[in-house]
Amino acid sequence: MKLVIAMIQPHKLPDVKKALFDAGIHKMTVTNVVGCGQQKGYSETYRGVVHNVNLLKKVRLEIGVNEEFVKPTIQAIIKGAKTGKIGDGKIFVMELARCIRVRTEEEGNDAIG
């Protein structure tokens, strides 16, 4: 079992969701977050005062998958999120030690579904 975590641009969420659904991945957690990476933010002027904005809006996706769905999940996220420009995001893949479905108390691969 793996936990796939992706940071993407907010406007790409519908494209990523469609790509995931097309790949047969329907379960995910979506969170609005702020952060910065290689983009390093930007400066804007408001009423003559320059403001440095270095924490940009992003969307965090968390998807628990069984081994056979890791590669399709990653490919779907890339397909939906990639623009070829800086700020497209990152994908992290981590070992998932344990998963328990609360309703049925199933564990492991059965709990992820």
Secondary structure, 3 states (H helix, E strand, C coil): CEEEEEEECHHHHHHHHHHHHHCCCCCCEEEEEEECCCCCCEEEEECCEEEEECCEEEEEEEEEECHHHHHHHHHHHHHHHCCCCCCCEEEEEEECCCCECCCCCCECHHHHC
